[in-house]
Amino acid sequence: MTTAFEGLRVLVVDDSNTIRKTAETLLARAGCEVITAADGFDALAKIAERRPQIVFVDIMMPRLDGYQTCSLIKHHPELKEIPVIMLSSKDGLFDKAKGRLVGADDYLTKPFSKNELFAALEKYAPVPTP
């Protein structure tokens, strides 16, 4: 059985192994090709190498946080079209506004549900061409 997300390359960036594994499991079951990274530096290397079609990035991470990572993606001429969804355990207006300022396409509050994750994919992921 193929899904609407079959073959979609998704990058999940989070310093929490639990969040990475949960998202990876849900996305892989939906047919996505899942790439994971533990921080922003790791993410940037994997983006350059693997060219994900959508990125989920945690805000609070060591070394390079989610805002900095998102800003670097959105200011790069070859990467700026990749949708970036911020992940945070905080549901504050300030965090959402700051995410928008650095170019984030959307914002999910952790813990996110399978439905929220898939809704973001449906809204932002490129539709595969037959």
ZAVEXDREN-922106 format. One record per residue: residue number from 1; residue in one letter; x, y, z of N, C-alpha, C in turn. Coordinates in nm, 2 decimals, padded with zeros to 4 digits. Layout:
<sites>
pos;code;n_X;n_Y;n_Z;ca_X;ca_Y;ca_Z;c_X;c_Y;c_Z
NUM;A;X;Y;Z;X;Y;Z;X;Y;Z
...
</sites>
This chain:
<sites>
pos;code;n_X;n_Y;n_Z;ca_X;ca_Y;ca_Z;c_X;c_Y;c_Z
1;M;00.08;-00.12;00.00;00.00;00.00;00.00;00.09;00.12;00.00
2;T;00.07;00.21;-00.09;00.14;00.34;-00.10;00.06;00.45;-00.03
3;T;00.13;00.54;00.03;00.06;00.66;00.09;00.10;00.78;00.02
4;A;00.03;00.89;00.05;00.06;01.02;-00.01;00.20;01.07;00.02
5;F;00.26;01.01;00.12;00.39;01.05;00.17;00.50;00.96;00.12
6;E;00.47;00.86;00.04;00.57;00.76;00.00;00.69;00.82;-00.07
7;G;00.81;00.79;-00.01;00.93;00.84;-00.07;00.97;00.99;-00.04
8;L;00.88;01.05;00.04;00.91;01.19;00.08;01.03;01.19;00.18
9;R;01.13;01.28;00.15;01.25;01.29;00.23;01.22;01.39;00.34
10;V;01.22;01.35;00.46;01.19;01.43;00.58;01.31;01.43;00.67
11;L;01.35;01.55;00.72;01.46;01.56;00.82;01.39;01.60;00.95
12;V;01.43;01.53;01.06;01.38;01.56;01.19;01.50;01.60;01.27
13;V;01.50;01.72;01.33;01.62;01.77;01.40;01.57;01.80;01.54
14;D;01.63;01.72;01.64;01.59;01.74;01.78;01.70;01.67;01.86
15;D;01.74;01.74;01.97;01.84;01.69;02.06;01.78;01.58;02.15
16;S;01.65;01.56;02.15;01.59;01.45;02.23;01.58;01.32;02.14
17;N;01.65;01.22;02.18;01.64;01.09;02.11;01.50;01.04;02.11
18;T;01.42;01.06;02.21;01.28;01.01;02.22;01.20;01.08;02.11
19;I;01.21;01.21;02.09;01.13;01.28;01.99;01.18;01.24;01.85
20;R;01.31;01.23;01.83;01.36;01.18;01.70;01.30;01.05;01.67
21;K;01.31;00.95;01.76;01.27;00.82;01.74;01.11;00.81;01.71
22;T;01.04;00.89;01.79;00.89;00.89;01.77;00.86;00.94;01.63
23;A;00.91;01.05;01.60;00.88;01.11;01.47;00.93;01.02;01.35
24;E;01.05;00.96;01.37;01.10;00.87;01.27;01.01;00.75;01.25
25;T;00.96;00.69;01.36;00.87;00.57;01.35;00.74;00.61;01.28
26;L;00.68;00.72;01.32;00.55;00.76;01.25;00.57;00.79;01.11
27;L;00.68;00.86;01.07;00.70;00.90;00.93;00.74;00.78;00.85
28;A;00.82;00.69;00.90;00.87;00.58;00.82;00.75;00.49;00.79
29;R;00.66;00.47;00.89;00.54;00.39;00.87;00.45;00.45;00.76
30;A;00.46;00.58;00.74;00.38;00.65;00.63;00.45;00.64;00.50
31;G;00.57;00.58;00.50;00.64;00.57;00.37;00.75;00.67;00.34
32;C;00.77;00.76;00.44;00.87;00.86;00.42;01.01;00.81;00.44
33;E;01.11;00.87;00.37;01.25;00.85;00.39;01.29;00.94;00.50
34;V;01.32;00.89;00.62;01.35;00.98;00.73;01.50;00.99;00.76
35;I;01.54;01.12;00.77;01.68;01.15;00.81;01.67;01.22;00.95
36;T;01.76;01.19;01.04;01.75;01.25;01.17;01.88;01.32;01.20
37;A;01.88;01.42;01.28;01.99;01.50;01.32;01.97;01.54;01.47
38;A;02.08;01.54;01.54;02.07;01.57;01.69;02.09;01.72;01.72
39;D;02.14;01.80;01.62;02.15;01.94;01.64;02.16;02.02;01.51
40;G;02.17;02.15;01.52;02.17;02.23;01.39;02.29;02.20;01.30
41;F;02.41;02.19;01.36;02.52;02.16;01.27;02.51;02.03;01.20
42;D;02.47;01.93;01.27;02.44;01.80;01.21;02.33;01.81;01.10
43;A;02.23;01.89;01.13;02.12;01.91;01.03;02.17;01.98;00.91
44;L;02.25;02.08;00.92;02.30;02.15;00.80;02.38;02.06;00.71
45;A;02.46;01.98;00.77;02.54;01.88;00.69;02.45;01.78;00.62
46;K;02.35;01.74;00.69;02.26;01.64;00.62;02.17;01.70;00.52
47;I;02.13;01.83;00.54;02.05;01.90;00.44;02.13;01.92;00.31
48;A;02.26;01.95;00.32;02.35;01.97;00.20;02.37;01.84;00.13
49;E;02.38;01.73;00.21;02.40;01.60;00.15;02.28;01.53;00.09
50;R;02.17;01.54;00.17;02.05;01.46;00.13;01.93;01.53;00.07
51;R;01.93;01.67;00.08;01.83;01.75;00.03;01.69;01.71;00.07
52;P;01.65;01.72;00.20;01.52;01.68;00.24;01.41;01.77;00.18
53;Q;01.29;01.72;00.17;01.18;01.80;00.11;01.11;01.88;00.21
54;I;01.12;01.85;00.34;01.06;01.92;00.45;01.15;01.89;00.57
55;V;01.16;02.00;00.66;01.24;01.99;00.78;01.16;02.02;00.90
56;F;01.17;01.93;01.01;01.11;01.96;01.14;01.23;01.99;01.23
57;V;01.23;02.10;01.29;01.35;02.14;01.38;01.30;02.19;01.51
58;D;01.36;02.13;01.62;01.34;02.17;01.75;01.40;02.31;01.78
59;I;01.34;02.39;01.86;01.39;02.52;01.89;01.51;02.52;01.99
60;M;01.49;02.45;02.10;01.59;02.44;02.20;01.69;02.33;02.18
61;M;01.81;02.36;02.13;01.91;02.26;02.10;02.05;02.32;02.14
62;P;02.14;02.24;02.18;02.28;02.29;02.21;02.35;02.33;02.07
63;R;02.45;02.41;02.09;02.54;02.46;01.98;02.47;02.55;01.88
64;L;02.37;02.50;01.80;02.30;02.58;01.70;02.16;02.55;01.72
65;D;02.08;02.65;01.77;01.94;02.63;01.80;01.85;02.63;01.68
66;G;01.72;02.60;01.70;01.63;02.59;01.59;01.61;02.72;01.51
67;Y;01.61;02.83;01.58;01.60;02.96;01.51;01.71;02.98;01.42
68;Q;01.84;02.96;01.47;01.96;02.98;01.39;01.96;02.88;01.27
69;T;01.92;02.76;01.30;01.92;02.66;01.19;01.82;02.70;01.08
70;C;01.70;02.74;01.12;01.60;02.78;01.03;01.65;02.90;00.95
71;S;01.70;03.00;01.01;01.75;03.12;00.95;01.86;03.09;00.84
72;L;01.95;03.00;00.87;02.05;02.96;00.78;01.99;02.89;00.66
73;I;01.89;02.80;00.68;01.83;02.73;00.57;01.76;02.84;00.48
74;K;01.68;02.92;00.54;01.60;03.02;00.47;01.68;03.13;00.40
75;H;01.80;03.15;00.44;01.88;03.25;00.38;01.98;03.19;00.27
76;H;01.97;03.06;00.25;02.06;03.00;00.15;01.98;02.99;00.02
77;P;02.03;03.04;-00.09;01.95;03.05;-00.21;01.90;02.91;-00.26
78;E;01.98;02.80;-00.24;01.94;02.67;-00.29;01.85;02.60;-00.19
79;L;01.84;02.64;-00.07;01.76;02.57;00.03;01.64;02.64;00.08
80;K;01.62;02.77;00.05;01.52;02.86;00.11;01.38;02.81;00.08
81;E;01.36;02.73;-00.03;01.22;02.68;-00.06;01.18;02.56;00.02
82;I;01.28;02.50;00.10;01.24;02.38;00.18;01.15;02.43;00.30
83;P;01.03;02.37;00.31;00.95;02.41;00.43;01.02;02.37;00.56
84;V;01.02;02.46;00.66;01.07;02.44;00.79;00.96;02.45;00.89
85;I;00.94;02.35;00.97;00.84;02.34;01.08;00.91;02.34;01.21
86;M;00.89;02.44;01.29;00.96;02.45;01.42;00.88;02.36;01.52
87;L;00.96;02.30;01.61;00.91;02.21;01.72;00.95;02.27;01.85
88;S;00.85;02.29;01.94;00.89;02.34;02.07;00.79;02.29;02.18
89;S;00.85;02.27;02.30;00.76;02.23;02.41;00.69;02.35;02.47
90;K;00.72;02.47;02.42;00.65;02.60;02.46;00.55;02.64;02.36
91;D;00.44;02.68;02.40;00.33;02.72;02.31;00.31;02.87;02.31
92;G;00.42;02.94;02.33;00.41;03.08;02.35;00.40;03.16;02.22
93;L;00.33;03.28;02.22;00.33;03.37;02.11;00.46;03.42;02.07
94;F;00.55;03.44;02.17;00.68;03.49;02.14;00.76;03.39;02.06
95;D;00.75;03.27;02.09;00.83;03.16;02.02;00.78;03.15;01.87
96;K;00.64;03.16;01.86;00.59;03.15;01.73;00.63;03.27;01.64
97;A;00.62;03.39;01.70;00.66;03.51;01.63;00.81;03.51;01.59
98;K;00.89;03.46;01.68;01.03;03.46;01.65;01.06;03.36;01.54
99;G;00.98;03.25;01.54;00.99;03.14;01.44;00.96;03.20;01.30
100;R;00.85;03.28;01.30;00.81;03.35;01.17;00.92;03.45;01.13
101;L;00.98;03.52;01.22;01.08;03.62;01.18;01.20;03.55;01.11
102;V;01.24;03.43;01.15;01.35;03.36;01.09;01.31;03.28;00.97
103;G;01.18;03.29;00.93;01.14;03.22;00.81;01.06;03.09;00.83
104;A;01.04;03.05;00.95;00.97;02.92;00.97;00.83;02.92;00.90
105;D;00.80;02.80;00.84;00.67;02.79;00.77;00.55;02.76;00.87
106;D;00.59;02.69;00.98;00.48;02.66;01.08;00.55;02.62;01.21
107;Y;00.46;02.58;01.31;00.51;02.56;01.44;00.42;02.45;01.50
108;L;00.49;02.35;01.55;00.42;02.24;01.63;00.46;02.24;01.77
109;T;00.37;02.22;01.86;00.40;02.21;02.00;00.42;02.07;02.04
110;K;00.53;02.04;02.11;00.56;01.90;02.16;00.49;01.88;02.29
111;P;00.44;01.76;02.32;00.44;01.65;02.23;00.34;01.66;02.12
112;F;00.38;01.64;02.00;00.28;01.66;01.88;00.22;01.52;01.86
113;S;00.10;01.52;01.80;00.03;01.39;01.77;00.07;01.35;01.63
114;K;00.04;01.23;01.60;00.05;01.18;01.46;-00.03;01.26;01.36
115;N;-00.15;01.30;01.40;-00.23;01.38;01.32;-00.17;01.52;01.29
116;E;-00.11;01.58;01.39;-00.05;01.71;01.37;00.07;01.70;01.28
117;L;00.15;01.59;01.30;00.27;01.57;01.21;00.22;01.55;01.07
118;F;00.12;01.47;01.04;00.08;01.44;00.91;00.01;01.56;00.85
119;A;-00.06;01.64;00.93;-00.13;01.76;00.88;-00.02;01.86;00.82
120;A;00.09;01.87;00.90;00.20;01.96;00.85;00.26;01.90;00.72
121;L;00.27;01.77;00.71;00.32;01.72;00.58;00.22;01.75;00.47
122;E;00.09;01.73;00.49;-00.01;01.75;00.39;00.00;01.90;00.34
123;K;00.02;01.99;00.44;00.01;02.13;00.41;00.14;02.18;00.34
124;Y;00.25;02.12;00.37;00.38;02.18;00.32;00.46;02.09;00.23
125;A;00.44;01.96;00.24;00.53;01.88;00.16;00.49;01.88;00.01
126;P;00.59;01.88;-00.08;00.56;01.88;-00.22;00.48;01.75;-00.26
127;V;00.38;01.77;-00.35;00.30;01.66;-00.39;00.38;01.58;-00.49
128;P;00.40;01.45;-00.47;00.48;01.37;-00.57;00.41;01.37;-00.70
129;T;00.49;01.38;-00.81;00.43;01.37;-00.94;00.44;01.23;-00.99
130;P;00.33;01.18;-01.05;00.32;01.04;-01.09;00.41;01.01;-01.21
</sites>
